[in-house]
Amino acid sequence: MASSDVARQPDKGVRSLSLAGHVGFDSLPDQLVNKSICQGFCFNILCIGETGIGKSTLMDTLFNTNFENFESSHFEPQVKLRAQTYDLQESNVRLRLTVVNTVGFGDQMNKQESYQPVVDYIDRQFESYLQEELKIKRSLHNYHDSRVHACLYFISPSGHSLKSLDLVTMKKLDSKVNIIPVIAKADTISKSELHKFKIKIMSELVSNGVQIYQFPLDDETVAKVNTTMNGHLPFAVVGSTEEVAVGNKMVKARQYPWGVVQVENENHCDFVKLREMLICVNMEDLREQTHTRHYELYRRCKLEELGFKDTDSECKPVSLQQTYEAKRQEFLVELQKREDEMRQMFVQRVKDKEAELKEAERELQSRFEQLKRLHAEEKAALEEKKRLLDDDLSSFGKRKAAAQLLQAQSLTANGKKDKDRKNSGFM
Amino acid sequence: MSEATKPQPQAKGEKTPISDTSYVGIDAILEQMRRKAMKQGFEFNVMVVGQSGLGKSTLMNTLFKSKVSRKSVQPNVEERIPKTVEIKSVSHDVEEKGVRMKLTVIDTPGFGDQINNENCWQPIMKFINDQYESYLQEEININRKKRIPDSRVHCCIYFIPPTGHCLRPLDVEFMRHLSKVVNIVPVIAKADTLTLEERDSFKKTIREELRANGIDVYPQKEFDEDAEDRMINDKIREMTPFAVVGSDQEYQVNGKRILGRKTKWGTIEVENIAHCEFAYLRDLLIRTHMQNIKDITCSIHYETYRVRRLNESNILFTSNPPDHPAAGEMSCCRVQ
């Protein structure tokens, strides 16, 4: 974990020299620090914990400001992450702090996939840094580094042991981010219970192979304090932004009917230890671990997944460029194939549709024919009837005429007859 | 993820100053950085270029107050002028007040010494580009080292012979080609042969010629970060090139032992700014601008090389037009 990788034993061909006078490069660290002050720093914390466990309050207390916080409901269907960025300044140091909170963690009925959004978020930040690093025209020193540097995992103060959700989540995250477990709402646990709880938690973490962040021990100036602190993990913290008068000072505390829990009192909780370790002593180391260990691991896995290797099957070094070009050709070929496929499919669909439409047209045509035929038939039938009717009419007319003629004839014949009778009657 | 999962740098109400009732400890990060830097140590690579006999090795020894030059490392080698420009680099581990530095001095014997000096800058250019190339190769490895050894040339000190007239064509050619790939600090060597008036007019002529030829020496105008920077750098630019005298012998002057050159007409004190500008050069190179020099090499010269190199390979491998950024296709690969 140590970053002293420059072989400090004299390399071949490098002589150790002693200087005859004051040269002046001892101002180099100052030059470096000045440059960093101009650039500003950047730090990203991820807080994972159940709803209402005190993540936002702890962040407020740690950084002594009031971040805009919303209370979340307990009815989120899925775990989400909310990231907010703030610019803080203390004396001449500017810090761009990003606080990422989980929303709805541990609230669902089925918590199997709860860790996934968190892992995805962390991977996304690594991915965007990797993309920036691989660009041709890149601006790494201006780049806003959003990779998660520290992850505070809030353990609920049950007093017994870790929940299985905690173990599963931490196991998934331990190779991606520096995990610092904290026991939240520590004012609900008594001192003796706390001691047993801490031991239980640490032994569970060890037996499950979860690698939490160990404060670095290689620098003599801080090795001692880091060793002590390593023994106090996980920190039992209490957060509060309210101030209560204790003695003649106003301190951050939580007031209960039975007493006042002071946040910055080391006898009451480990808040001061957490602040010291997280910010005052190890912030730079956290950033470095993220960059040199977690990010490199991600990068290696990602590039290997894409098929890039440093040496090919004959153990000859393969340049990234060659592999990349080969992959690119492959990709272009596949793209071409897919395009052809799609074109074929399109043509096929068009043909089908055309056939369908033709079919419909034919059907329509035949129905039309049919109707026309029916119509014609009916018309013919009607014509027939009309003709019959006409015939009837004409024959009736004829008969009528004939009858009339007959009648007229008979009338005149009758008249004659009458006349005859009349005439004959006389004689 | 429907919530704001990408940190949007919403500068929440300018800079929120932390109330001074309680100290958070953010500024402790400066101390942490300093500790880390001290532990890791620094690296600095400087190249000296100039004709033989101009006092390059002596100046290096004077700058770093110890025998850092190549000649001091191999004291018994016959001094002969090589037929072509050679590049010889020597590394040293030096320490001062707990700050460790790996100093590499790169010498170029044979530069400008032949009858035909055309293209004598080419081996040097090749060397510089080779250093960039090896850094690039390390950087694009899959399994890469935690700290890539930095052998890139941070600064190139170019020695101008004190003719008092103007720059020679060799000087102009060299500086024109190399000012684009490395930070050049021109110095007038053996300045004790020029009187103060001659020195001033020589410098003015040189500055004019540099400007006329479009040569940008360190500190480059375009990399000034803000007004304060520009002010400081303008002062330096007014003094470029520095007229230096080098010496590694100490003499007694006014009861003090100081570095100097003793002649029949007086003793030239190297670190006296009334005599020569060595002190300014040393301050620029070591005490105030070393980090800045390294930064410009890393973030500007190296990046320029990288862009050119990656674009070249692009053209070499495909028939596509060279303006497709590789990253665009990289992300296409990923989508696959």
Interface residues (C-beta under 8 A of the other chain):
Chain A: S3 S4 D5 V6 R8 P10 D11 G13 V14 R15 S16 L17 S18 L19 A20 G21 H22 V23 G24 F25 D26 S27 L28 P29 D30 Q31 L32 V33 N34 K35 S36 I37 C38 F41 N44 L62 F63 N64 T65 F67 E68 K80 L81 R82 A83 Q84 T85 Y86 D87 L88 Q89 E90 S91 N92 V93 R94 L95 R96 T98 V100 V103 P117 D120 Y121 R124 Q131 L134 K135 I136 K137 R138 L140 H141 H144 S146 D218 D219 T221 V222 K252 E264 R275 E276 I279 C280 V281 N282 M283 E284 D285 E288 T292 E296 R299 R300 L303 E304 L306 F308 K309 D310 S319 L320 Q321 Q322 Y324 E325 K327 R328 F331 E334
Chain B: M1 S2 E3 A4 T5 K6 P7 Q8 P9 Q10 A11 K12 E14 K15 T16 P17 I18 S19 T21 S22 Y23 V24 G25 I26 D27 A28 I29 L30 Q32 M33 R34 R35 K36 A37 M38 K39 Q40 G41 F42 F44 L63 F64 K65 S66 K67 V68 V73 V90 S91 H92 D93 V94 E95 E96 K97 G98 V99 M101 K102 Q137 I140 N141 I142 N143 R144 K145 K146 R147 P149 E225 R282 D283 I286 R287 T288 H289 M290 Q291 N292 D295 S299 E303 R306 V307 L310 N311 S313 F317 T318 P325 A326 A327 E329 M330 S331 C332 C333 R334 Q336
